[in-house]
Amino acid sequence: MIVVGAGFSGLACALALAEAGAEPLVLEARDRVGGRTLSRPLPDGGWLDLGAQWIGPTQDRMYALVSAYGLETFPSPAHGAPTLLLDGRPAAEPAGLAALLGTLDELAAAVDPAAPWRAAAAAEWDRTTLGCWLAATAGDPVTARYAGRLLAGGLLAASPDEVSLLQMLFYLRSGGGAGSLLGMAGGAQQDRIVGGPAALAQRMAAALPPEWLRLGAPVDGIAQDAAGVRVRAGDQVHRGDAVVVALAPALAGRIRYDPPLPALRDGLTQRMPMGAALKVHARYPEPFWRADGRSGVATTDTGPLTETVDNSLPGRPGGVLTGFSYGAQARALRRLPDAARRAALRDALVALVGPAAAEPEDLVEYDWSADPWTRGCFCGLVTPGSWCDYGPELRAPVGRVHWAGTETATRWSGYLEGAVTAGERAAAEALD
Ligand SMILES: Cc1cc2nc3c(=O)[nH]c(=O)nc-3n(C[C@H](O)[C@H](O)[C@H](O)COP(=O)(O)OP(=O)(O)OC[C@H]3O[C@@H](n4cnc5c(N)ncnc54)[C@H](O)[C@@H]3O)c2cc1C
């Protein structure tokens, strides 16, 4: 059995195969495991999570893995009050926001995350962008804009007009609703892993015999016939009974298949572009925002950054404020030369957290869109109008080729938890 990709999905798949007595070979393009997780060590022994960082309640497989591999979690900081800026000014939460989120949760209840295309209103929701729906439903433009940035941006790393209402409802249902997805304590941003998720990926990989994992092995061809599969990575060809491709669909579509993939499956990979998020860590001598009772959690409906969080590590000196930009704003930032982008990021931090944010000791970012083995984040998204026609291909095996990766998960799709459960599901399927 061959597994392509050593992100959380590929690693979980390989571990499940090994548990069942198989001897998988994992082929990973990079010279490291962990995929969309990456830690940057700091001189004081701390670290920055440049990719995924949080886990939260109901992500049971992730908590189980943290514990099984001897790691611990710690809660996200909860000091002080959040900041909200609307139209550039301090404001209370828009009056209609809670009801709007409630309406979305009610609609999402009609969506089966294993088959969103089966919802009675699926066709209509698929052709309606979230942006159009918010404009018609939110009551006022500021609420529509703010909700769009929190939902399309904060959850999908997209602009509201890039994603369908059906994609949003699928995601809400998959992650347990708006409160679960957007929340810190009690929600998806509740806990972090000591050493970061990348440390967990390394421990998962170390549990496999070394000869079962090949790093620096980008797979470029998968051929199958009645005898089995032949998976090519450069000048190496590996043979097996079946292969699990544990990649985002956009990247899976870049492999050459023989025989070629069925048209609808290939069409799906053409219709699942990666999101666009820019995550930036600003390091300060101390978490200055706490002194005047603020949490460092700030959100806004304008400007390049949609939100910040306090990412300082407990028991370590220094403060870390982490900002996120999404969709069109993230792309606009990426178009700027380095110096101009960093100046724009500092200005945006000042707008959200005040003048003391102007001079960070360091600004640390990682461009996932430019990374050839990720090409965007947080995850792949089905384009408007495509769920109904192409959705059924998302998990359907093609002969001996099985599909994993967080995008194929039905619970916590887009998250580490979804990556793990998708890998385990694909392992069971391939063994069958
Ligand atoms: C900035 C950022 C913040 C995020 N925040 C969170 C968060 O807080 N919580 C959370 O749960 N999730 C978060 N996510 C999402 C989370 O990282 C992903 O859901 C998860 O890591 C996906 O795992 P995966 O194994 O499905 O895919 P990947 O991690 O993408 O793994 C795929 C692997 O395949 C390899 N690969 C690609 N092409 C080939 C090829 N041709 N041949 C061989 N190998 C190949 C890649 O190098 C990679 O290692 C975040 C992601 C990013 C980038």
The ligand as an SDF file (V2000), in Angstrom:
LIG
                    3D

 53 58  0  0  0  0  0  0  0  0999 V2000
   -1.7730   29.3240    8.0350 C   0  0  0  0  0  0  0  0  0  0  0  0
   -2.6430   28.1330    8.3630 C   0  0  0  0  0  0  0  0  0  0  0  0
   -3.3870   28.1160    9.5220 C   0  0  0  0  0  0  0  0  0  0  0  0
   -4.1950   27.0230    9.8500 C   0  0  0  0  0  0  0  0  0  0  0  0
   -4.8000   26.9900   11.0660 N   0  0  0  0  0  0  0  0  0  0  0  0
   -5.3800   25.8450   11.4860 C   0  0  0  0  0  0  0  0  0  0  0  0
   -5.7430   25.6640   12.8410 C   0  0  0  0  0  0  0  0  0  0  0  0
   -5.4830   26.5320   13.6980 O   0  0  0  0  0  0  0  0  0  0  0  0
   -6.3420   24.4780   13.1960 N   0  0  0  0  0  0  0  0  0  0  0  0
   -6.5630   23.4730   12.2870 C   0  0  0  0  0  0  0  0  0  0  0  0
   -7.0940   22.4270   12.6750 O   0  0  0  0  0  0  0  0  0  0  0  0
   -6.2030   23.6120   10.9920 N   0  0  0  0  0  0  0  0  0  0  0  0
   -5.6070   24.7640   10.5820 C   0  0  0  0  0  0  0  0  0  0  0  0
   -5.1380   24.8650    9.3050 N   0  0  0  0  0  0  0  0  0  0  0  0
   -5.4730   23.8070    8.3270 C   0  0  0  0  0  0  0  0  0  0  0  0
   -4.6160   22.5600    8.5410 C   0  0  0  0  0  0  0  0  0  0  0  0
   -3.2680   22.9140    8.4900 O   0  0  0  0  0  0  0  0  0  0  0  0
   -4.9300   21.5530    7.4550 C   0  0  0  0  0  0  0  0  0  0  0  0
   -6.3010   21.2060    7.5040 O   0  0  0  0  0  0  0  0  0  0  0  0
   -4.1580   20.2290    7.6050 C   0  0  0  0  0  0  0  0  0  0  0  0
   -2.8240   20.4390    7.9470 O   0  0  0  0  0  0  0  0  0  0  0  0
   -4.2490   19.4760    6.2710 C   0  0  0  0  0  0  0  0  0  0  0  0
   -3.5520   18.2470    6.3750 O   0  0  0  0  0  0  0  0  0  0  0  0
   -3.5010   17.2760    5.1170 P   0  0  0  0  0  0  0  0  0  0  0  0
   -2.6510   16.1450    5.5070 O   0  0  0  0  0  0  0  0  0  0  0  0
   -4.8630   17.0380    4.6240 O   0  0  0  0  0  0  0  0  0  0  0  0
   -2.7810   18.1340    3.9620 O   0  0  0  0  0  0  0  0  0  0  0  0
   -1.2880   18.7330    3.9410 P   0  0  0  0  0  0  0  0  0  0  0  0
   -0.8930   19.1840    5.2930 O   0  0  0  0  0  0  0  0  0  0  0  0
   -1.2770   19.7400    2.8500 O   0  0  0  0  0  0  0  0  0  0  0  0
   -0.3890   17.4900    3.5650 O   0  0  0  0  0  0  0  0  0  0  0  0
   -0.1510   17.0990    2.2460 C   0  0  0  0  0  0  0  0  0  0  0  0
    1.2760   16.6350    2.1430 C   0  0  0  0  0  0  0  0  0  0  0  0
    1.5050   16.1570    0.8200 O   0  0  0  0  0  0  0  0  0  0  0  0
    2.7500   16.6550    0.3610 C   0  0  0  0  0  0  0  0  0  0  0  0
    2.6710   16.6870   -1.1030 N   0  0  0  0  0  0  0  0  0  0  0  0
    2.0650   17.5750   -1.9220 C   0  0  0  0  0  0  0  0  0  0  0  0
    2.1710   17.1960   -3.2040 N   0  0  0  0  0  0  0  0  0  0  0  0
    2.8560   16.0120   -3.2020 C   0  0  0  0  0  0  0  0  0  0  0  0
    3.2650   15.1250   -4.2320 C   0  0  0  0  0  0  0  0  0  0  0  0
    2.9980   15.3300   -5.5210 N   0  0  0  0  0  0  0  0  0  0  0  0
    3.9690   14.0130   -3.8640 N   0  0  0  0  0  0  0  0  0  0  0  0
    4.2500   13.7600   -2.5620 C   0  0  0  0  0  0  0  0  0  0  0  0
    3.8770   14.5880   -1.5540 N   0  0  0  0  0  0  0  0  0  0  0  0
    3.1750   15.6890   -1.8770 C   0  0  0  0  0  0  0  0  0  0  0  0
    2.8960   17.9980    1.0050 C   0  0  0  0  0  0  0  0  0  0  0  0
    4.2570   18.3790    1.0710 O   0  0  0  0  0  0  0  0  0  0  0  0
    2.2830   17.7540    2.3760 C   0  0  0  0  0  0  0  0  0  0  0  0
    3.2460   17.3280    3.3030 O   0  0  0  0  0  0  0  0  0  0  0  0
   -4.2940   25.9440    8.9520 C   0  0  0  0  0  0  0  0  0  0  0  0
   -3.5380   25.9430    7.7710 C   0  0  0  0  0  0  0  0  0  0  0  0
   -2.6960   27.0070    7.4880 C   0  0  0  0  0  0  0  0  0  0  0  0
   -1.7880   26.9110    6.3030 C   0  0  0  0  0  0  0  0  0  0  0  0
  1  2  1  0
  2  3  1  0
  2 52  2  0
  3  4  2  0
  4  5  1  0
  4 50  1  0
  5  6  2  0
  6  7  1  0
  6 13  1  0
  7  8  2  0
  7  9  1  0
  9 10  1  0
 10 11  2  0
 10 12  1  0
 12 13  2  0
 13 14  1  0
 14 15  1  0
 14 50  1  0
 15 16  1  0
 16 17  1  0
 16 18  1  0
 18 19  1  0
 18 20  1  0
 20 21  1  0
 20 22  1  0
 22 23  1  0
 23 24  1  0
 24 25  2  0
 24 26  1  0
 24 27  1  0
 27 28  1  0
 28 29  2  0
 28 30  1  0
 28 31  1  0
 31 32  1  0
 32 33  1  0
 33 34  1  0
 33 48  1  0
 34 35  1  0
 35 36  1  0
 35 46  1  0
 36 37  1  0
 36 45  1  0
 37 38  2  0
 38 39  1  0
 39 40  1  0
 39 45  2  0
 40 41  1  0
 40 42  2  0
 42 43  1  0
 43 44  2  0
 44 45  1  0
 46 47  1  0
 46 48  1  0
 48 49  1  0
 50 51  2  0
 51 52  1  0
 52 53  1  0
M  END
$$$$
